[in-house]
Amino acid sequence: MTLATPLDVHSATPIAAVQTRQVLHVGCGAADPAKLPAAFFPQGLWSELRLDIDPKVSPDIVGSITDMSVVASGSVDAVWSAHNLEHLRAHEVPLALAEFRRVLRPMGFALVTMPDLQQVAALVAEGNLEGTAYISALGPIAALDMLYGFRPSVAGGNDFMGHKTGFTAGTLAQHLTAAGFAQVQVQRDGAFALWATAVNPG
Ligand SMILES: C[S@@+](CC[C@H](N)C(=O)[O-])C[C@H]1O[C@@H](n2cnc3c(N)ncnc32)[C@H](O)[C@@H]1O
């Protein structure tokens, strides 16, 4: 999609048309434009395509990240995955990362965040399993929620919200590298989350 060509108001000469880029938001949950991190997806420059396994969140595409065959290969500029990969079984993670790479155009990037199990484990080692670690948009989060899934959602019957695997900075970097991503960078934010960026070399 191309935005209307803007004009430089001083010279009245056309400047380059601004091309919108597409981000595939996987495991998107309920619609909320604020879920796109502005540093990576400046407003107006990106269009969002939402995919989730749960039809109740009304995604554009209902499906699993382990098989996104309805999304054409090389068709998106970015994949954004927030608190999603840990909902897979461990053996499904390589399938999902292969799908992330397949749908990305060459030099497109993945931005991935999820619980930092190394920091969670430190909390558990202190004996703090159910105490509030931080407050999320959904409510208080304890180590137990980060290990096994947000208890109120699971108690409400939403099995898609259960956690079946987990990551440290080291294992996330290994999985992304094994999937063929380049420029893999993983950061621990110190607030119980890992943040990774990785580029599809093509
Ligand atoms: C903790 S929520 C995160 C929602 C959103 N990304 C956010 O950060 O607010 C996890 C989401 O992953 C979805 N999910 C779980 N398993 C999935 C799968 N195999 N494929 C796609 N989405 C999945 C759930 O339905 C849920 O919407």
The ligand as a MOL file (V3000), in Angstrom:
LIG
                    3D

  0  0  0     0  0            999 V3000
M  V30 BEGIN CTAB
M  V30 COUNTS 27 29 0 0 0
M  V30 BEGIN ATOM
M  V30 1 C -0.2720 -14.1810 26.7530 0
M  V30 2 S -1.2410 -13.9250 25.3170 0 CHG=1
M  V30 3 C -0.3500 -12.6010 24.5670 0
M  V30 4 C -1.2260 -11.7300 23.7090 0
M  V30 5 C -0.4960 -10.5120 23.1150 0
M  V30 6 N 0.6260 -10.9190 22.2810 0
M  V30 7 C -0.0500 -9.5820 24.1900 0
M  V30 8 O 1.1690 -9.4960 24.4440 0
M  V30 9 O -0.9080 -8.9270 24.7850 0 CHG=-1
M  V30 10 C -0.8090 -15.3210 24.3020 0
M  V30 11 C -1.5550 -15.3680 22.9890 0
M  V30 12 O -0.9890 -16.4130 22.1860 0
M  V30 13 C -2.0510 -17.1010 21.5580 0
M  V30 14 N -1.5790 -18.4490 21.1660 0
M  V30 15 C -1.3660 -19.5310 21.9540 0
M  V30 16 N -0.9190 -20.5570 21.2270 0
M  V30 17 C -0.8310 -20.1230 19.9430 0
M  V30 18 C -0.4350 -20.7260 18.7140 0
M  V30 19 N -0.0080 -21.9970 18.6470 0
M  V30 20 N -0.4890 -19.9880 17.5780 0
M  V30 21 C -0.9190 -18.6990 17.6120 0
M  V30 22 N -1.3100 -18.0800 18.7470 0
M  V30 23 C -1.2580 -18.7740 19.9010 0
M  V30 24 C -3.1710 -17.1000 22.5760 0
M  V30 25 O -4.4400 -17.3500 22.0140 0
M  V30 26 C -3.0320 -15.6870 23.1470 0
M  V30 27 O -3.7960 -14.7520 22.4270 0
M  V30 END ATOM
M  V30 BEGIN BOND
M  V30 1 1 1 2
M  V30 2 1 2 3
M  V30 3 1 2 10
M  V30 4 1 3 4
M  V30 5 1 4 5
M  V30 6 1 5 6
M  V30 7 1 5 7
M  V30 8 2 7 8
M  V30 9 1 7 9
M  V30 10 1 10 11
M  V30 11 1 11 12
M  V30 12 1 11 26
M  V30 13 1 12 13
M  V30 14 1 13 14
M  V30 15 1 13 24
M  V30 16 1 14 15
M  V30 17 1 14 23
M  V30 18 2 15 16
M  V30 19 1 16 17
M  V30 20 1 17 18
M  V30 21 2 17 23
M  V30 22 1 18 19
M  V30 23 2 18 20
M  V30 24 1 20 21
M  V30 25 2 21 22
M  V30 26 1 22 23
M  V30 27 1 24 25
M  V30 28 1 24 26
M  V30 29 1 26 27
M  V30 END BOND
M  V30 END CTAB
M  END
